Amino acid sequence: MPSALFVVSEEGYWGEECIEPLTTLTDAGVDITVATPSGSEPVIDERSIDPEEVGEATAEHVREVAESDERLADPTPLAQVDPADFDAVVFPGGHGTAWDVNQDRHARAALRTAVEEGDSKALVVCHAAGIMAFTRDSDGEFLVEGRDVTGFPNAWEEGIVDENDNMPDGRKLPYWVEDEVRTAGGNFDPKLDDDTAVVVDGDLVTARGPPSSHAAAVTLLSEMGVEH
Protein backbone atom coordinates (compact mmCIF):
# COMPACT_ATOMS: atom_id res chain seq x y z
CA MET A 1 0.00 0.00 0.00
CA PRO A 2 1.41 3.44 -0.91
CA SER A 3 1.96 5.77 2.02
CA ALA A 4 2.15 9.49 2.69
CA LEU A 5 3.29 11.63 5.58
CA PHE A 6 1.33 14.82 6.22
CA VAL A 7 3.25 17.54 8.06
CA VAL A 8 0.60 19.86 9.49
CA SER A 9 0.91 23.17 11.32
CA GLU A 10 0.06 23.68 14.98
CA GLU A 11 -0.06 27.44 14.37
CA GLY A 12 -2.88 27.49 11.80
CA TYR A 13 -3.27 25.27 8.73
CA TRP A 14 -5.70 26.21 5.96
CA GLY A 15 -8.51 23.67 6.07
CA GLU A 16 -9.04 22.91 2.40
CA GLU A 17 -5.31 22.63 1.73
CA CYS A 18 -5.06 19.81 4.26
CA ILE A 19 -8.45 18.13 4.08
CA GLU A 20 -8.73 17.94 0.29
CA PRO A 21 -5.39 16.10 -0.21
CA LEU A 22 -6.03 14.03 2.93
CA THR A 23 -9.39 12.73 1.72
CA THR A 24 -8.37 12.41 -1.93
CA LEU A 25 -5.30 10.32 -1.10
CA THR A 26 -7.26 8.26 1.43
CA ASP A 27 -9.95 7.49 -1.15
CA ALA A 28 -7.20 6.34 -3.52
CA GLY A 29 -5.96 3.82 -0.95
CA VAL A 30 -2.94 5.73 0.36
CA ASP A 31 -2.03 5.01 3.99
CA ILE A 32 -1.58 8.36 5.74
CA THR A 33 0.36 9.33 8.84
CA VAL A 34 -0.13 12.81 10.28
CA ALA A 35 2.72 14.53 12.09
CA THR A 36 3.12 17.95 13.67
CA PRO A 37 6.31 19.65 14.86
CA SER A 38 5.73 18.89 18.55
CA GLY A 39 3.13 16.14 18.33
CA SER A 40 0.31 18.39 19.52
CA GLU A 41 -2.97 18.41 17.63
CA PRO A 42 -2.82 20.64 14.55
CA VAL A 43 -4.77 23.89 14.72
CA ILE A 44 -7.03 24.97 11.89
CA ASP A 45 -7.15 28.57 10.73
CA GLU A 46 -10.65 29.69 11.68
CA ARG A 47 -10.91 31.75 8.51
CA SER A 48 -10.71 28.54 6.50
CA ILE A 49 -13.95 27.24 8.05
CA ASP A 50 -15.78 30.56 7.89
CA PRO A 51 -18.68 30.22 5.41
CA GLU A 52 -18.35 33.88 4.47
CA GLU A 53 -14.71 33.26 3.57
CA VAL A 54 -14.85 29.90 1.80
CA GLY A 55 -18.52 29.15 1.18
CA GLU A 56 -20.91 27.02 3.20
CA ALA A 57 -20.22 23.72 1.45
CA THR A 58 -16.45 23.93 1.83
CA ALA A 59 -16.67 25.19 5.41
CA GLU A 60 -19.02 22.38 6.44
CA HIS A 61 -17.00 19.63 4.74
CA VAL A 62 -13.66 20.82 6.06
CA ARG A 63 -14.96 21.28 9.60
CA GLU A 64 -16.57 17.84 9.63
CA VAL A 65 -13.38 16.05 8.55
CA ALA A 66 -11.09 18.16 10.72
CA GLU A 67 -13.16 17.42 13.81
CA SER A 68 -13.65 13.70 13.16
CA ASP A 69 -10.46 12.40 11.54
CA GLU A 70 -8.54 10.36 14.10
CA ARG A 71 -5.25 10.90 12.31
CA LEU A 72 -5.52 14.65 12.79
CA ALA A 73 -6.65 14.21 16.39
CA ASP A 74 -3.62 12.13 17.37
CA PRO A 75 -0.56 13.18 15.35
CA THR A 76 2.95 11.87 15.75
CA PRO A 77 5.82 14.18 16.75
CA LEU A 78 7.67 14.89 13.52
CA ALA A 79 11.04 13.97 15.03
CA GLN A 80 9.74 10.45 15.67
CA VAL A 81 9.03 9.56 12.04
CA ASP A 82 11.43 8.63 9.26
CA PRO A 83 10.42 10.39 6.01
CA ALA A 84 12.28 7.73 4.04
CA ASP A 85 9.55 5.27 5.07
CA PHE A 86 6.94 7.09 2.95
CA ASP A 87 6.21 7.33 -0.75
CA ALA A 88 5.23 10.98 -0.40
CA VAL A 89 5.46 13.83 2.07
CA VAL A 90 2.69 16.45 2.00
CA PHE A 91 2.97 19.95 3.44
CA PRO A 92 -0.47 21.62 3.66
CA GLY A 93 -0.42 25.39 3.68
CA GLY A 94 -1.82 28.11 5.87
CA HIS A 95 -0.18 31.20 7.34
CA GLY A 96 0.62 29.18 10.46
CA THR A 97 3.35 27.28 8.61
CA ALA A 98 5.45 30.46 8.68
CA TRP A 99 5.83 30.09 12.44
CA ASP A 100 6.41 26.36 12.80
CA VAL A 101 6.61 23.90 9.88
CA ASN A 102 8.71 26.08 7.60
CA GLN A 103 11.16 26.75 10.44
CA ASP A 104 11.38 23.15 11.65
CA ARG A 105 14.60 21.26 10.92
CA HIS A 106 12.83 17.91 10.81
CA ALA A 107 10.29 19.26 8.34
CA ARG A 108 13.09 20.53 6.13
CA ALA A 109 14.84 17.16 6.37
CA ALA A 110 11.58 15.46 5.35
CA LEU A 111 11.30 17.70 2.29
CA ARG A 112 14.90 17.06 1.32
CA THR A 113 14.48 13.30 1.74
CA ALA A 114 11.28 13.21 -0.32
CA VAL A 115 12.81 15.17 -3.18
CA GLU A 116 16.30 13.68 -3.24
CA GLU A 117 15.99 10.04 -2.24
CA GLY A 118 14.45 7.08 -4.05
CA ASP A 119 11.14 7.36 -5.86
CA SER A 120 9.38 9.43 -3.20
CA LYS A 121 7.57 12.70 -3.93
CA ALA A 122 6.84 15.91 -2.07
CA LEU A 123 3.72 18.09 -2.31
CA VAL A 124 4.05 21.61 -0.95
CA VAL A 125 0.94 23.80 -0.87
CA CYS A 126 0.48 27.58 -0.56
CA HIS A 127 2.28 29.15 2.44
CA ALA A 128 4.10 25.88 3.11
CA ALA A 129 6.09 26.76 -0.01
CA GLY A 130 8.08 29.00 2.32
CA ILE A 131 9.87 25.89 3.58
CA MET A 132 11.70 25.74 0.26
CA ALA A 133 13.41 29.04 1.04
CA PHE A 134 15.05 27.52 4.11
CA THR A 135 15.79 23.96 2.99
CA ARG A 136 19.27 22.99 1.80
CA ASP A 137 20.01 20.00 -0.37
CA SER A 138 22.64 17.38 0.47
CA ASP A 139 25.31 19.59 -1.12
CA GLY A 140 24.42 22.57 1.04
CA GLU A 141 22.70 24.53 -1.72
CA PHE A 142 19.12 25.74 -1.62
CA LEU A 143 16.87 22.86 -2.63
CA VAL A 144 14.64 25.17 -4.66
CA GLU A 145 17.42 26.80 -6.65
CA GLY A 146 16.68 26.49 -10.37
CA ARG A 147 13.40 24.64 -9.81
CA ASP A 148 10.06 25.66 -11.28
CA VAL A 149 7.64 26.16 -8.39
CA THR A 150 4.53 28.02 -7.29
CA GLY A 151 2.99 29.00 -3.98
CA PHE A 152 1.13 31.79 -2.23
CA PRO A 153 1.79 34.98 -4.23
CA ASN A 154 2.64 38.47 -3.03
CA ALA A 155 -0.37 39.78 -4.92
CA TRP A 156 -2.67 37.86 -2.56
CA GLU A 157 -0.69 38.65 0.58
CA GLU A 158 -1.20 42.35 -0.04
CA GLY A 159 -4.91 41.90 0.54
CA ILE A 160 -4.45 40.18 3.90
CA VAL A 161 -1.74 41.89 5.94
CA ASP A 162 -1.79 45.56 6.94
CA GLU A 163 0.92 48.17 6.35
CA ASN A 164 2.96 46.66 9.20
CA ASP A 165 2.64 43.09 7.85
CA ASN A 166 0.27 42.26 10.69
CA MET A 167 -2.26 39.49 10.14
CA PRO A 168 -5.97 39.95 10.94
CA ASP A 169 -5.31 38.13 14.25
CA GLY A 170 -2.57 40.62 15.16
CA ARG A 171 0.46 38.42 14.54
CA LYS A 172 3.20 39.90 12.37
CA LEU A 173 3.89 37.81 9.30
CA PRO A 174 7.65 37.16 9.44
CA TYR A 175 8.16 36.89 5.67
CA TRP A 176 6.33 36.69 2.35
CA VAL A 177 6.59 33.32 0.61
CA GLU A 178 7.14 34.55 -2.93
CA ASP A 179 9.93 36.92 -1.90
CA GLU A 180 11.83 34.27 0.05
CA VAL A 181 11.51 31.53 -2.55
CA ARG A 182 12.69 33.84 -5.30
CA THR A 183 15.65 34.94 -3.16
CA ALA A 184 16.59 31.27 -2.66
CA GLY A 185 16.75 30.83 -6.44
CA GLY A 186 13.37 29.30 -7.18
CA ASN A 187 11.67 29.99 -10.51
CA PHE A 188 8.45 31.12 -8.81
CA ASP A 189 5.38 31.49 -11.03
CA PRO A 190 2.03 32.18 -9.31
CA LYS A 191 0.13 31.76 -12.61
CA LEU A 192 -2.33 34.43 -11.54
CA ASP A 193 -4.31 34.22 -14.78
CA ASP A 194 -5.15 30.55 -14.15
CA ASP A 195 -7.95 29.25 -11.92
CA THR A 196 -5.61 26.67 -10.44
CA ALA A 197 -1.84 26.36 -10.38
CA VAL A 198 0.12 23.15 -9.84
CA VAL A 199 3.75 22.81 -10.92
CA VAL A 200 5.80 19.61 -11.16
CA ASP A 201 9.59 19.74 -11.20
CA GLY A 202 11.14 16.32 -10.76
CA ASP A 203 9.93 14.81 -7.49
CA LEU A 204 8.66 18.18 -6.22
CA VAL A 205 5.00 19.17 -6.69
CA THR A 206 3.89 22.65 -5.64
CA ALA A 207 0.44 24.24 -5.55
CA ARG A 208 -0.59 27.89 -5.30
CA GLY A 209 -3.47 27.92 -2.83
CA PRO A 210 -6.85 26.54 -1.69
CA PRO A 211 -8.53 26.30 -5.13
CA SER A 212 -5.56 24.24 -6.35
CA SER A 213 -5.76 21.70 -3.51
CA HIS A 214 -7.72 19.03 -5.38
CA ALA A 215 -5.68 19.37 -8.56
CA ALA A 216 -2.53 19.13 -6.45
CA ALA A 217 -3.71 15.93 -4.78
CA VAL A 218 -4.65 14.35 -8.11
CA THR A 219 -1.31 15.38 -9.59
CA LEU A 220 0.54 13.85 -6.65
CA LEU A 221 -1.33 10.57 -7.09
CA SER A 222 -0.38 10.52 -10.76
CA GLU A 223 3.27 11.21 -9.92
CA MET A 224 3.14 8.38 -7.37
CA GLY A 225 1.67 6.05 -9.98
CA VAL A 226 -1.49 5.51 -7.91
CA GLU A 227 -4.76 4.97 -9.73
CA HIS A 228 -7.49 7.45 -8.83
URJO-V704661 format. One record per backbone hydrogen bond with DSSP energy under -1.0 kcal/mol. CO is the residue of the C=O (numbers start at 0). NH is the residue of the N-H. E is the energy in kcal/mol with one decimal. If there is no record, write none. Layout:
# URJO-V704661
CO_NH_E ; CO_NH_E
This chain:
# URJO-V704661
1_30_-3.0 ; 2_86_-1.2 ; 3_32_-2.3 ; 4_89_-3.4 ; 5_34_-3.1 ; 8_42_-1.3 ; 11_95_-1.9 ; 12_44_-3.0 ; 14_17_-1.3 ; 14_18_-3.2 ; 15_19_-1.9 ; 17_21_-2.2 ; 18_22_-2.8 ; 19_23_-2.3 ; 20_24_-2.7 ; 21_25_-1.8 ; 22_26_-2.6 ; 23_27_-1.0 ; 24_29_-2.5 ; 25_28_-1.9 ; 30_3_-2.5 ; 32_5_-3.0 ; 33_75_-2.5 ; 34_7_-2.6 ; 35_77_-2.3 ; 42_12_-2.7 ; 44_47_-1.9 ; 45_48_-1.4 ; 46_49_-1.2 ; 49_52_-1.8 ; 49_53_-2.5 ; 50_54_-2.0 ; 54_58_-2.4 ; 55_59_-2.7 ; 56_60_-2.4 ; 57_61_-2.8 ; 58_62_-2.3 ; 59_63_-2.3 ; 60_64_-2.2 ; 61_65_-2.8 ; 62_66_-2.1 ; 64_68_-2.5 ; 68_72_-1.6 ; 69_73_-1.3 ; 75_35_-1.7 ; 76_79_-2.2 ; 77_80_-1.5 ; 81_84_-2.4 ; 82_85_-1.6 ; 86_120_-1.8 ; 87_4_-2.5 ; 88_122_-2.5 ; 89_6_-2.9 ; 90_124_-2.4 ; 92_13_-2.1 ; 93_96_-1.8 ; 94_97_-2.0 ; 95_98_-1.6 ; 96_101_-2.3 ; 100_103_-1.5 ; 103_107_-2.2 ; 104_108_-2.1 ; 105_109_-2.0 ; 106_110_-2.2 ; 107_111_-2.6 ; 108_112_-2.6 ; 109_113_-2.4 ; 110_114_-2.0 ; 111_115_-2.6 ; 112_116_-2.3 ; 116_119_-1.1 ; 120_88_-2.0 ; 121_204_-3.0 ; 122_90_-3.1 ; 123_206_-2.1 ; 124_127_-2.0 ; 125_128_-1.8 ; 126_129_-2.0 ; 127_130_-2.2 ; 128_131_-1.6 ; 129_132_-1.3 ; 130_133_-1.4 ; 134_142_-2.7 ; 136_139_-2.0 ; 140_136_-3.8 ; 141_144_-1.1 ; 143_146_-2.5 ; 146_186_-3.2 ; 148_188_-2.5 ; 152_156_-1.8 ; 153_157_-2.1 ; 155_158_-1.2 ; 156_159_-2.1 ; 156_160_-2.0 ; 161_164_-2.1 ; 164_172_-3.2 ; 165_161_-1.8 ; 166_169_-2.2 ; 170_166_-3.9 ; 175_179_-2.1 ; 176_180_-2.6 ; 177_181_-2.3 ; 178_182_-2.2 ; 179_183_-1.7 ; 180_185_-2.5 ; 181_184_-1.7 ; 184_145_-2.9 ; 185_187_-1.6 ; 186_148_-2.0 ; 190_193_-2.1 ; 196_207_-2.1 ; 198_205_-2.6 ; 200_203_-1.7 ; 202_121_-2.3 ; 203_200_-2.8 ; 204_123_-2.7 ; 205_198_-2.7 ; 206_125_-2.6 ; 208_211_-1.8 ; 209_212_-2.0 ; 211_215_-2.5 ; 212_216_-2.1 ; 213_217_-2.6 ; 214_218_-2.4 ; 215_219_-2.5 ; 216_220_-2.3 ; 217_221_-2.1 ; 218_222_-2.6 ; 219_223_-2.0 ; 220_225_-2.8
